[in-house]
Amino acid sequence: MVTMSKYMTLLVISGIFPFILSFWPALKFYRNWRSLLCSIFLIVVIFGSWDVFATYRGHWYFNPRGVWGVKIINLPIEEALFFVVIPFCCIFTWEAIKYIKSSLK
């Protein structure tokens, strides 16, 4: 039986509500999916590369007790998903705040 690592649990908790709310019809978050994917892609490439390099050089490491053993380019799967989940949450929050501000006018 595979148990969720602490890191993966944090990612799921962080991402589940923004993901579900992103389908709320009034917000229309889904209509800009190309921009969202481009933004996340840039973050993955720039900061993911930085993270891979820093890990390779030994500037930091990931405690094996806090992550699964699955790796993508020398990064735990949780760290790779971090660069997708957290930017998604940030962009969603930004769009939700813009929607709320425009609704209040």
Residue frames relative to the residue before (quaternion, step in Angstrom):
aa qw qx qy qz dx dy dz
M 1.0000 0.0000 0.0000 0.0000 0.00 0.00 0.00
V 0.2813 -0.7615 0.5633 0.1542 3.56 -0.82 0.98
T 0.1794 -0.7695 0.6040 0.1044 3.54 -0.85 0.98
M 0.5292 -0.6288 0.4622 0.3330 3.53 -1.16 0.58
S 0.4344 -0.6721 0.5312 0.2781 3.54 -0.99 0.84
K 0.6515 -0.5064 0.3813 0.4168 3.57 -1.24 0.32
Y 0.6435 0.5287 -0.3144 0.4555 3.55 1.00 -0.85
M 0.6730 0.4848 -0.2995 0.4715 3.60 0.90 -0.91
T 0.6093 0.5466 -0.3462 0.4584 3.58 1.04 -0.74
L 0.6492 0.5152 -0.3068 0.4679 3.57 0.95 -0.88
L 0.6586 0.5069 -0.3101 0.4616 3.60 0.95 -0.83
V 0.6544 0.5033 -0.3158 0.4678 3.58 0.95 -0.85
I 0.6601 0.4994 -0.3101 0.4677 3.58 0.89 -0.90
S 0.6704 0.5071 -0.2972 0.4529 3.59 0.96 -0.85
G 0.7924 0.3959 -0.1763 0.4294 3.55 0.88 -0.92
I 0.5716 0.6528 -0.3861 0.3131 3.58 1.08 -0.57
F 0.7070 0.4608 -0.2848 0.4546 3.62 0.81 -0.89
P 0.6509 0.4759 -0.3424 0.4823 3.65 0.88 -0.73
F 0.6296 0.5351 -0.3453 0.4450 3.60 1.00 -0.75
I 0.6772 0.4819 -0.2947 0.4714 3.58 0.84 -0.95
L 0.7064 0.4650 -0.2684 0.4611 3.59 0.87 -0.93
S 0.5499 0.6227 -0.4029 0.3840 3.60 1.17 -0.37
F 0.6633 0.4843 -0.3019 0.4841 3.60 1.24 -0.32
W 0.3927 0.7093 -0.4915 0.3179 3.59 1.26 0.11
P 0.4780 -0.7306 0.4039 0.2732 3.61 -0.51 1.16
A 0.6553 0.5315 -0.3363 0.4184 3.61 0.90 -0.79
L 0.6617 0.5132 -0.3073 0.4520 3.60 1.03 -0.72
K 0.1327 -0.8347 0.5174 0.1343 3.60 1.09 -0.75
F 0.1591 0.8243 -0.5213 0.1530 3.56 1.06 0.80
Y 0.6441 0.5695 -0.3040 0.4105 3.57 1.04 -0.81
R 0.5829 0.6180 -0.3844 0.3613 3.63 1.09 -0.45
N 0.7306 0.3764 -0.2287 0.5218 3.64 1.17 -0.43
W 0.1644 0.8423 -0.5024 0.1050 3.58 1.03 0.72
R 0.6080 0.5515 -0.3681 0.4367 3.63 1.06 -0.58
S 0.6570 0.4968 -0.3045 0.4783 3.57 0.95 -0.86
L 0.6254 0.5397 -0.3262 0.4595 3.55 1.03 -0.82
L 0.6854 0.4819 -0.2868 0.4646 3.59 0.84 -0.97
C 0.6380 0.5177 -0.3293 0.4653 3.61 0.99 -0.77
S 0.6536 0.5164 -0.3068 0.4603 3.57 0.96 -0.87
I 0.6822 0.4699 -0.2886 0.4801 3.57 0.86 -0.93
F 0.6160 0.5509 -0.3448 0.4452 3.60 1.01 -0.76
L 0.6588 0.5024 -0.3113 0.4655 3.59 0.91 -0.89
I 0.6494 0.5109 -0.3147 0.4672 3.58 0.96 -0.83
V 0.6437 0.5172 -0.3235 0.4621 3.59 0.94 -0.86
V 0.6890 0.4860 -0.2893 0.4531 3.58 0.84 -0.96
I 0.7271 0.4427 -0.2616 0.4548 3.59 0.71 -1.04
F 0.7895 0.3309 -0.1859 0.4823 3.57 0.54 -1.13
G 0.5879 0.5546 -0.3716 0.4568 3.59 1.16 -0.50
S 0.6403 0.5142 -0.3164 0.4749 3.58 1.00 -0.81
W 0.6328 0.5280 -0.3180 0.4687 3.54 0.99 -0.88
D 0.6723 0.5039 -0.2874 0.4599 3.56 0.92 -0.94
V 0.6316 0.5205 -0.3261 0.4732 3.59 0.98 -0.85
F 0.6726 0.5008 -0.2919 0.4601 3.58 0.88 -0.94
A 0.6805 0.4909 -0.2950 0.4571 3.58 0.87 -0.96
T 0.6423 0.5024 -0.3220 0.4811 3.58 1.04 -0.72
Y 0.6350 0.5356 -0.3159 0.4584 3.56 0.98 -0.88
R 0.7100 0.4541 -0.2485 0.4775 3.58 0.98 -0.88
G 0.4941 -0.6859 0.4102 0.3422 3.57 1.25 -0.20
H 0.3486 0.7465 -0.4984 0.2699 3.59 1.18 0.40
W 0.7686 -0.0854 0.0097 0.6339 3.55 1.23 -0.50
Y 0.1928 -0.7662 0.6050 0.0988 3.50 -1.32 0.29
F 0.3980 -0.6910 0.5500 0.2481 3.55 -1.32 0.14
N 0.4453 -0.7007 0.4952 0.2559 3.53 -0.73 1.11
P 0.4357 -0.7287 0.4584 0.2628 3.62 -0.60 1.06
R 0.6068 0.5536 -0.3643 0.4389 3.61 1.15 -0.38
G 0.7246 0.4447 -0.2414 0.4679 3.62 1.17 -0.45
V 0.7523 0.3081 -0.1841 0.5525 3.58 1.27 -0.14
W 0.5526 -0.5547 0.4887 0.3848 3.54 -1.33 0.25
G 0.5710 -0.6116 0.4228 0.3480 3.58 -1.19 0.21
V 0.5081 0.6518 -0.4232 0.3713 3.61 1.26 -0.15
K 0.0557 -0.8157 0.5758 -0.0013 3.58 -0.83 1.01
I 0.1481 -0.7299 0.6604 0.0963 3.51 -1.30 0.61
I 0.8227 -0.1411 0.0323 0.5497 3.58 -0.54 1.21
N 0.7384 -0.4532 0.2086 0.4537 3.55 0.76 1.14
L 0.6263 0.4832 -0.3593 0.4952 3.62 1.21 0.28
P 0.5191 -0.6016 0.4875 0.3619 3.59 -1.04 0.65
I 0.6280 -0.5599 0.3854 0.3789 3.57 -1.10 0.69
E 0.6160 0.5576 -0.3470 0.4350 3.57 1.06 -0.71
E 0.6640 0.4941 -0.3079 0.4693 3.59 0.96 -0.82
A 0.6313 0.5180 -0.3336 0.4711 3.59 1.01 -0.75
L 0.6805 0.4779 -0.2882 0.4748 3.59 0.95 -0.84
F 0.5202 0.6350 -0.4044 0.4033 3.58 1.19 -0.52
F 0.7033 0.4813 -0.2622 0.4529 3.58 0.95 -0.92
V 0.6524 0.4434 -0.3176 0.5262 3.57 1.30 -0.01
V 0.7143 0.4845 -0.2616 0.4320 3.56 0.77 -1.09
I 0.7208 0.4579 -0.2714 0.4439 3.59 0.69 -1.03
P 0.6453 0.4765 -0.3489 0.4846 3.68 0.89 -0.66
F 0.6007 0.5432 -0.3609 0.4624 3.61 1.04 -0.70
C 0.6657 0.5039 -0.3005 0.4611 3.59 0.90 -0.93
C 0.6595 0.5095 -0.3081 0.4588 3.59 0.96 -0.86
I 0.6766 0.4768 -0.2969 0.4761 3.59 0.88 -0.92
F 0.6270 0.5243 -0.3372 0.4672 3.59 0.99 -0.76
T 0.6547 0.5118 -0.3140 0.4591 3.59 0.90 -0.92
W 0.6321 0.5332 -0.3231 0.4602 3.58 0.97 -0.85
E 0.6924 0.4710 -0.2753 0.4722 3.58 0.85 -0.97
A 0.6349 0.5234 -0.3292 0.4632 3.60 1.03 -0.75
I 0.6476 0.5001 -0.3198 0.4776 3.60 0.97 -0.79
K 0.6300 0.5200 -0.3339 0.4703 3.60 0.98 -0.79
Y 0.6510 0.5130 -0.3138 0.4632 3.58 0.96 -0.85
I 0.6631 0.5018 -0.3046 0.4645 3.59 0.90 -0.91
K 0.6549 0.5064 -0.3158 0.4637 3.59 0.92 -0.87
S 0.6820 0.4740 -0.3036 0.4670 3.60 0.91 -0.82
S 0.6370 0.5284 -0.3282 0.4553 3.61 1.11 -0.58
L 0.6635 0.5213 -0.3013 0.4441 3.56 1.13 -0.61
K 0.5872 0.5957 -0.3721 0.4023 3.61 1.19 -0.36
